[in-house]
Amino acid sequence: MRILLASASPRRREILERLGLEVEVCPSHIVEERLPGEEPEAFALRAALDKLGASGPYPPGAAALAADTIVVIDGGVLGKPRNGAEAERMLATIQGRWHTVFTGLAVTHGGAVESGVEASRVKMSVLAPAEIRWYVATGEPMDKAGAYALQGIGGLFVERVEGSCSNVIGLPLPLLRMFFNRLGLFLPRI
């Protein structure tokens, strides 16, 4: 099965390909900005739906997917850091604490759209300033919400995950499966 991915995320593409899907990347170029007063969960969902809409129109019969992942702590949203200093600040903020990862997911097929948000809680280890500098110097945090990658080197610093681990990586697979089933889409390897 072929799916259009309205995201430039190499992690999402890799996950979908491991599921046996043929992936065509058609990233949207929306500005991912939270609206005044917008709740974080609503922001993640709106961003996913905006990405899905901005990447269309899709060919008849095509299936398309968009997602947006954010990290929330103390009511503030941490997206992708713009530079090393911002990555260091994000990591200093979340180290030694719990935060919530929200991923908005939207899938369309045959004119129907399924969308929703998955939430997971993550506990980070206490990090020494030198560990933060070292990790940022690897470059890994630079395109990750909250400035870390559970599936990469950043996994060293994650003490615990409550909820979907795939959500923390950026594509909540149980939610994806549910949406595929509702839309009559089937994964080739199931």
Contacts in CASP RR format, 6 or more apart in sequence:
PFRMAT RR
TARGET T0000
AUTHOR 0000-0000-0000
METHOD contacts of the structure
MODEL  1
MRILLASASPRRREILERLGLEVEVCPSHIVEERLPGEEPEAFALRAALD
KLGASGPYPPGAAALAADTIVVIDGGVLGKPRNGAEAERMLATIQGRWHT
VFTGLAVTHGGAVESGVEASRVKMSVLAPAEIRWYVATGEPMDKAGAYAL
QGIGGLFVERVEGSCSNVIGLPLPLLRMFFNRLGLFLPRI
1 20 0 8 1.000
1 21 0 8 1.000
1 22 0 8 1.000
1 63 0 8 1.000
1 185 0 8 1.000
1 186 0 8 1.000
1 187 0 8 1.000
1 188 0 8 1.000
2 21 0 8 1.000
2 22 0 8 1.000
2 23 0 8 1.000
2 24 0 8 1.000
2 62 0 8 1.000
2 63 0 8 1.000
3 16 0 8 1.000
3 21 0 8 1.000
3 22 0 8 1.000
3 23 0 8 1.000
3 24 0 8 1.000
3 63 0 8 1.000
3 64 0 8 1.000
3 65 0 8 1.000
4 24 0 8 1.000
4 26 0 8 1.000
4 55 0 8 1.000
4 58 0 8 1.000
4 62 0 8 1.000
4 63 0 8 1.000
4 64 0 8 1.000
4 65 0 8 1.000
5 12 0 8 1.000
5 13 0 8 1.000
5 16 0 8 1.000
5 23 0 8 1.000
5 24 0 8 1.000
5 25 0 8 1.000
5 26 0 8 1.000
5 27 0 8 1.000
5 64 0 8 1.000
5 65 0 8 1.000
5 66 0 8 1.000
6 26 0 8 1.000
6 27 0 8 1.000
6 28 0 8 1.000
6 51 0 8 1.000
6 52 0 8 1.000
6 53 0 8 1.000
6 54 0 8 1.000
6 55 0 8 1.000
6 56 0 8 1.000
6 64 0 8 1.000
6 65 0 8 1.000
6 66 0 8 1.000
7 13 0 8 1.000
7 25 0 8 1.000
7 27 0 8 1.000
7 28 0 8 1.000
7 51 0 8 1.000
7 65 0 8 1.000
7 66 0 8 1.000
7 67 0 8 1.000
8 25 0 8 1.000
8 27 0 8 1.000
9 67 0 8 1.000
9 170 0 8 1.000
11 149 0 8 1.000
11 151 0 8 1.000
11 169 0 8 1.000
11 170 0 8 1.000
11 171 0 8 1.000
12 65 0 8 1.000
12 67 0 8 1.000
12 170 0 8 1.000
12 171 0 8 1.000
13 23 0 8 1.000
13 25 0 8 1.000
15 166 0 8 1.000
15 169 0 8 1.000
15 171 0 8 1.000
15 173 0 8 1.000
16 23 0 8 1.000
16 65 0 8 1.000
16 171 0 8 1.000
17 23 0 8 1.000
19 187 0 8 1.000
19 188 0 8 1.000
19 189 0 8 1.000
20 187 0 8 1.000
20 188 0 8 1.000
20 189 0 8 1.000
21 187 0 8 1.000
21 188 0 8 1.000
26 55 0 8 1.000
26 56 0 8 1.000
26 64 0 8 1.000
27 51 0 8 1.000
27 55 0 8 1.000
28 50 0 8 1.000
28 51 0 8 1.000
28 52 0 8 1.000
28 53 0 8 1.000
28 54 0 8 1.000
28 55 0 8 1.000
28 66 0 8 1.000
29 54 0 8 1.000
30 47 0 8 1.000
30 50 0 8 1.000
30 51 0 8 1.000
30 54 0 8 1.000
32 47 0 8 1.000
32 68 0 8 1.000
32 79 0 8 1.000
34 40 0 8 1.000
34 43 0 8 1.000
34 77 0 8 1.000
35 43 0 8 1.000
35 46 0 8 1.000
38 46 0 8 1.000
40 70 0 8 1.000
40 72 0 8 1.000
40 75 0 8 1.000
40 76 0 8 1.000
40 77 0 8 1.000
40 100 0 8 1.000
40 102 0 8 1.000
41 102 0 8 1.000
41 117 0 8 1.000
41 119 0 8 1.000
43 70 0 8 1.000
43 77 0 8 1.000
44 68 0 8 1.000
44 69 0 8 1.000
44 70 0 8 1.000
44 102 0 8 1.000
44 103 0 8 1.000
44 104 0 8 1.000
44 117 0 8 1.000
45 104 0 8 1.000
45 106 0 8 1.000
45 115 0 8 1.000
45 116 0 8 1.000
45 117 0 8 1.000
47 68 0 8 1.000
47 70 0 8 1.000
47 104 0 8 1.000
48 66 0 8 1.000
48 67 0 8 1.000
48 68 0 8 1.000
48 103 0 8 1.000
48 104 0 8 1.000
48 105 0 8 1.000
48 106 0 8 1.000
48 115 0 8 1.000
48 116 0 8 1.000
49 66 0 8 1.000
49 106 0 8 1.000
49 113 0 8 1.000
49 115 0 8 1.000
51 66 0 8 1.000
51 67 0 8 1.000
51 68 0 8 1.000
51 106 0 8 1.000
52 64 0 8 1.000
52 65 0 8 1.000
52 66 0 8 1.000
52 106 0 8 1.000
52 107 0 8 1.000
52 108 0 8 1.000
52 113 0 8 1.000
52 115 0 8 1.000
53 66 0 8 1.000
55 64 0 8 1.000
55 66 0 8 1.000
56 64 0 8 1.000
58 64 0 8 1.000
58 108 0 8 1.000
60 110 0 8 1.000
61 109 0 8 1.000
61 110 0 8 1.000
62 109 0 8 1.000
63 107 0 8 1.000
63 108 0 8 1.000
63 109 0 8 1.000
63 183 0 8 1.000
63 185 0 8 1.000
64 107 0 8 1.000
64 108 0 8 1.000
64 109 0 8 1.000
65 105 0 8 1.000
65 106 0 8 1.000
65 107 0 8 1.000
65 108 0 8 1.000
65 176 0 8 1.000
66 105 0 8 1.000
66 106 0 8 1.000
67 103 0 8 1.000
67 104 0 8 1.000
67 105 0 8 1.000
67 106 0 8 1.000
67 170 0 8 1.000
67 171 0 8 1.000
68 103 0 8 1.000
68 104 0 8 1.000
69 101 0 8 1.000
69 102 0 8 1.000
69 103 0 8 1.000
69 104 0 8 1.000
69 145 0 8 1.000
69 167 0 8 1.000
69 170 0 8 1.000
70 77 0 8 1.000
70 78 0 8 1.000
70 79 0 8 1.000
70 101 0 8 1.000
70 102 0 8 1.000
70 103 0 8 1.000
70 145 0 8 1.000
71 77 0 8 1.000
71 78 0 8 1.000
71 79 0 8 1.000
71 90 0 8 1.000
71 94 0 8 1.000
71 99 0 8 1.000
71 100 0 8 1.000
71 101 0 8 1.000
71 145 0 8 1.000
71 146 0 8 1.000
72 78 0 8 1.000
72 99 0 8 1.000
72 100 0 8 1.000
72 101 0 8 1.000
72 102 0 8 1.000
73 93 0 8 1.000
73 94 0 8 1.000
73 97 0 8 1.000
73 99 0 8 1.000
73 100 0 8 1.000
78 90 0 8 1.000
78 93 0 8 1.000
78 94 0 8 1.000
78 99 0 8 1.000
78 145 0 8 1.000
78 146 0 8 1.000
78 147 0 8 1.000
79 90 0 8 1.000
79 145 0 8 1.000
79 146 0 8 1.000
80 142 0 8 1.000
80 143 0 8 1.000
80 144 0 8 1.000
80 145 0 8 1.000
80 146 0 8 1.000
80 147 0 8 1.000
81 87 0 8 1.000
81 89 0 8 1.000
81 90 0 8 1.000
81 141 0 8 1.000
81 142 0 8 1.000
81 146 0 8 1.000
81 147 0 8 1.000
84 136 0 8 1.000
84 141 0 8 1.000
84 142 0 8 1.000
86 147 0 8 1.000
87 136 0 8 1.000
87 141 0 8 1.000
87 142 0 8 1.000
87 147 0 8 1.000
88 132 0 8 1.000
88 133 0 8 1.000
88 136 0 8 1.000
88 147 0 8 1.000
90 141 0 8 1.000
90 146 0 8 1.000
90 147 0 8 1.000
91 127 0 8 1.000
91 132 0 8 1.000
91 135 0 8 1.000
91 136 0 8 1.000
91 141 0 8 1.000
91 146 0 8 1.000
91 147 0 8 1.000
91 148 0 8 1.000
92 127 0 8 1.000
92 129 0 8 1.000
92 132 0 8 1.000
94 124 0 8 1.000
94 146 0 8 1.000
94 148 0 8 1.000
95 124 0 8 1.000
95 125 0 8 1.000
95 126 0 8 1.000
95 127 0 8 1.000
95 132 0 8 1.000
95 157 0 8 1.000
96 123 0 8 1.000
96 124 0 8 1.000
96 125 0 8 1.000
96 126 0 8 1.000
96 127 0 8 1.000
97 123 0 8 1.000
97 124 0 8 1.000
98 121 0 8 1.000
98 122 0 8 1.000
98 123 0 8 1.000
98 124 0 8 1.000
99 121 0 8 1.000
99 122 0 8 1.000
99 124 0 8 1.000
99 146 0 8 1.000
100 119 0 8 1.000
100 120 0 8 1.000
100 121 0 8 1.000
100 122 0 8 1.000
101 119 0 8 1.000
101 120 0 8 1.000
101 121 0 8 1.000
101 122 0 8 1.000
101 145 0 8 1.000
101 167 0 8 1.000
101 168 0 8 1.000
101 170 0 8 1.000
102 117 0 8 1.000
102 118 0 8 1.000
102 119 0 8 1.000
103 117 0 8 1.000
103 118 0 8 1.000
103 167 0 8 1.000
103 170 0 8 1.000
103 171 0 8 1.000
103 172 0 8 1.000
103 175 0 8 1.000
104 115 0 8 1.000
104 116 0 8 1.000
104 117 0 8 1.000
104 118 0 8 1.000
105 115 0 8 1.000
105 116 0 8 1.000
105 117 0 8 1.000
105 118 0 8 1.000
105 171 0 8 1.000
105 172 0 8 1.000
105 175 0 8 1.000
105 176 0 8 1.000
105 179 0 8 1.000
106 113 0 8 1.000
106 114 0 8 1.000
106 115 0 8 1.000
106 116 0 8 1.000
107 113 0 8 1.000
107 114 0 8 1.000
107 115 0 8 1.000
107 176 0 8 1.000
107 179 0 8 1.000
107 180 0 8 1.000
107 183 0 8 1.000
107 185 0 8 1.000
108 114 0 8 1.000
108 183 0 8 1.000
109 183 0 8 1.000
109 184 0 8 1.000
109 185 0 8 1.000
110 183 0 8 1.000
112 183 0 8 1.000
114 178 0 8 1.000
114 179 0 8 1.000
114 182 0 8 1.000
114 183 0 8 1.000
115 179 0 8 1.000
116 175 0 8 1.000
118 164 0 8 1.000
118 167 0 8 1.000
118 172 0 8 1.000
118 174 0 8 1.000
118 175 0 8 1.000
119 163 0 8 1.000
119 167 0 8 1.000
120 161 0 8 1.000
120 162 0 8 1.000
120 163 0 8 1.000
120 164 0 8 1.000
120 165 0 8 1.000
120 167 0 8 1.000
120 168 0 8 1.000
121 161 0 8 1.000
121 162 0 8 1.000
121 163 0 8 1.000
122 150 0 8 1.000
122 158 0 8 1.000
122 160 0 8 1.000
122 161 0 8 1.000
122 162 0 8 1.000
122 168 0 8 1.000
123 158 0 8 1.000
123 159 0 8 1.000
123 160 0 8 1.000
123 161 0 8 1.000
124 148 0 8 1.000
124 157 0 8 1.000
124 158 0 8 1.000
124 159 0 8 1.000
125 156 0 8 1.000
125 157 0 8 1.000
125 158 0 8 1.000
125 159 0 8 1.000
127 135 0 8 1.000
127 157 0 8 1.000
131 157 0 8 1.000
135 141 0 8 1.000
135 148 0 8 1.000
135 153 0 8 1.000
135 154 0 8 1.000
135 157 0 8 1.000
136 147 0 8 1.000
138 153 0 8 1.000
140 148 0 8 1.000
140 149 0 8 1.000
140 152 0 8 1.000
140 153 0 8 1.000
140 154 0 8 1.000
141 147 0 8 1.000
141 148 0 8 1.000
141 149 0 8 1.000
141 154 0 8 1.000
145 170 0 8 1.000
148 154 0 8 1.000
148 155 0 8 1.000
148 157 0 8 1.000
148 158 0 8 1.000
149 155 0 8 1.000
149 169 0 8 1.000
150 158 0 8 1.000
150 161 0 8 1.000
150 165 0 8 1.000
150 168 0 8 1.000
150 169 0 8 1.000
151 169 0 8 1.000
161 168 0 8 1.000
164 172 0 8 1.000
164 173 0 8 1.000
164 174 0 8 1.000
164 175 0 8 1.000
166 172 0 8 1.000
166 173 0 8 1.000
166 174 0 8 1.000
167 175 0 8 1.000
177 187 0 8 1.000
180 186 0 8 1.000
180 187 0 8 1.000
END
